[in-house]
Every structure is written in C-alpha cells, then in structure tokens.
Amino acid sequence: MRPHVKSADAIPGSEGGGNSGIGRVVIVEDQRLVAEFLQFHCRDLRLQVLRHCAGYIDGLAAIRELLPDLVLLDISLPDGDGLELARELIEELPRIKVLIISSHHDPWTMIQVQRIGIHGFVDKNDQRPEVLTEAIHAVLGGRVYYTPVVNQSSATIRRDPKSFIRVLSDYETRILSMIGESKSDEEIATVLNISPATVQSRRRDIMRKLDIHSTPKLIHYAIVNGLTRAEQLGRKKPI
C-alpha cells in the first residue's frame, strides 16, 4: 500500500507549490543511533541540520531560537510527549513543518497525529530510507505524508462499536488516560478540580461503557490503546 499523501492545498496555511530553497532542519530524537542516522540522511539530501536535541525542553527552545523549516520528531522523549511538542509547534509556529518518525502506531496516537494536523508520519520500524526521503520531500513541498499505518490503525478503532473513541466522551477519555497512569481518585480529582466521588462515578461509567470490570484491566486497556504510554509512567510534564 502506498503512503497517504495530500496536496499542498489540503494543508491549512500552505502556500502551495514546491519549496526547493527550503531545507533547514532541527532533529528531536533521544536515541543517539537514530539521531545520527537522521543527521547523515538529511545531509545526503543537502539539507542543513541546525541542531540535534534529545528532549522536549531543549527541542522546543532550539526550534524557537532557530526557526527551522522542518522538525524531525520522535514521540517518546525523556522529558515529555512528542505529540504535545508537535501540537505546541503547530499552534505557535505554523510555518514550520513537523515530520514524526516513531515506532508508536497505537490507535490513539494515530488519531492524534491526524487531529493535531501533523504534516507527516513515518513508522520508524517498518520503512526503508527511501520512504523517509519521500516523506521529507513531500512535507517540505507543502504536502501531508502519512505511511499506511496511520489510516489503517485509526480506521480499525473507528470501526469498532465498543472502542473508546466511539463510546467515551473526551472528558471520560482524559480520565481514562490518568487511570492508565495509575493515578488515584484523589489525584485525578485534584487535576480536574472535581470531587473524588465524581471520579469514582466516572470510573464506573467508563468501565460499563468499555465492558471492563477491574482497574488493572482498565490500566492495561489505556496502555494498549496508547492513551497512556508505558515508558511515560511517573514522568513529570515539562514546564
């Protein structure tokens, strides 16, 4: 199956047409081997790598300072969530293109990639370097580029009549994500400024709607579907 590519006029704010003079890149990737490959690959494409950053905070600061044309971004960062970084960049600096290169392709992540309006997504584990080249050229040229897993994964969960996206409200989904982080009712209540009793009631509603009848299974469901990523449990959000 071919990657999903949209023309430039499908991107809000796009000027359309080619951008042959564009090629300044910031890489945000904590795995050294992957980061070095991306640097070499960009240089082979005659792109200027301005900086490599290993985390959310350093990455955001560098992007704000250097204003690159393209950000190559991983989702799993040691000090934050790459999806949140992408959301912040698209809202604050809409001219900058964001291409995510990640091994995460769970349903929630794929839905968020589309909802946020991320310009490109390449599956880190299942693509050849030629696909990365095609994705970089497409995104810099003003098009949206998704490898097939994005649409496949999000379509699967949308078809499931009992999936969280079909049966839970956004508010309940947020509570489920915090349950997935093993937060107590009191902790969730503090975050949402509601009573612990209200959290307990919402938890029961979520269990009923998902036909899940224990908290450990609910936590497992949240992790498997990407609402909570296991490697982020206990991590503090960046300030």
ZITAQUI-V836560 format. One record per pair of residues at least 12 apart in sequence whose C-alpha atoms are under 8 Angstrom apart, sorted by the first residue. I is the first residue (numbers start at 1). GAP is how many residues later the second one is. Records with the same first field share a line. If there is no record, write none. Layout:
I = GAP + GAP
This chain:
1 = 147
2 = 145 + 146
3 = 142 + 143 + 144 + 145
4 = 140 + 141 + 142 + 143 + 144
5 = 133 + 138 + 139 + 140 + 141
6 = 137 + 138 + 139
7 = 135 + 136 + 137
8 = 133 + 134 + 135 + 136
9 = 134
10 = 133 + 134
11 = 131 + 132 + 133
13 = 81 + 82
14 = 128
15 = 127
16 = 125 + 126
17 = 124 + 125
18 = 122 + 123 + 124
19 = 121 + 122 + 123
20 = 121
22 = 47 + 118
23 = 23 + 24 + 25 + 46 + 47 + 117
24 = 23 + 24 + 25 + 26 + 44 + 45 + 46
25 = 22 + 23 + 24 + 25 + 26 + 43 + 44 + 45 + 46 + 47
26 = 23 + 24 + 25 + 26 + 27 + 33 + 36 + 37 + 42 + 44 + 45 + 46
27 = 12 + 22 + 24 + 25 + 26 + 32 + 44 + 45 + 46
28 = 24 + 25 + 26 + 27 + 28 + 31 + 43 + 44 + 45 + 46
29 = 23 + 24 + 25 + 26 + 43 + 44 + 45 + 48
30 = 23 + 24 + 25 + 44 + 47 + 48
31 = 23
35 = 17
45 = 88
50 = 16 + 18
54 = 23 + 24
55 = 22 + 23 + 24 + 25
56 = 21 + 22 + 23 + 24 + 25 + 26 + 29 + 182
57 = 22 + 23 + 181
60 = 25 + 29
67 = 29
68 = 28
69 = 26 + 27 + 28 + 71
70 = 26 + 27 + 28 + 29 + 70
71 = 25 + 26 + 27 + 28
72 = 26 + 27 + 28 + 29
73 = 25 + 26 + 27 + 28 + 29
74 = 26 + 27 + 28
75 = 25 + 26 + 27 + 29
76 = 26 + 155
79 = 156 + 157 + 158 + 159
80 = 152 + 155 + 156 + 157 + 158
83 = 29 + 30
86 = 12 + 30 + 32
87 = 29 + 31
90 = 26 + 27 + 28
97 = 21 + 22 + 42 + 43
98 = 20 + 21 + 22 + 41
99 = 19 + 20 + 21 + 22 + 23 + 36 + 37 + 40
100 = 18 + 20 + 21 + 22
101 = 20 + 21 + 22 + 23
102 = 19 + 20 + 21 + 22 + 23
103 = 20 + 21 + 22
104 = 19
105 = 18 + 44 + 45 + 48
106 = 47 + 118 + 119 + 120
107 = 46 + 47 + 49 + 50 + 118 + 119
108 = 46 + 117 + 118 + 119
109 = 117 + 118
110 = 39 + 40 + 41 + 43 + 44
111 = 39 + 43
113 = 37
118 = 26
119 = 20 + 24 + 25 + 26
120 = 15 + 19 + 24 + 25 + 26
121 = 14 + 24 + 25 + 26 + 29
122 = 13 + 24 + 25
123 = 24 + 26
162 = 47 + 48
163 = 47
164 = 46
167 = 42 + 43
168 = 38 + 41
172 = 30 + 34
173 = 54
175 = 13 + 27 + 28
176 = 27 + 30 + 42 + 43 + 46 + 51
177 = 45 + 50 + 51
178 = 50
179 = 36 + 39 + 40 + 43
180 = 38 + 39 + 40 + 41 + 42 + 43 + 47 + 48
181 = 38 + 47 + 52 + 53
182 = 37
185 = 12 + 14 + 15
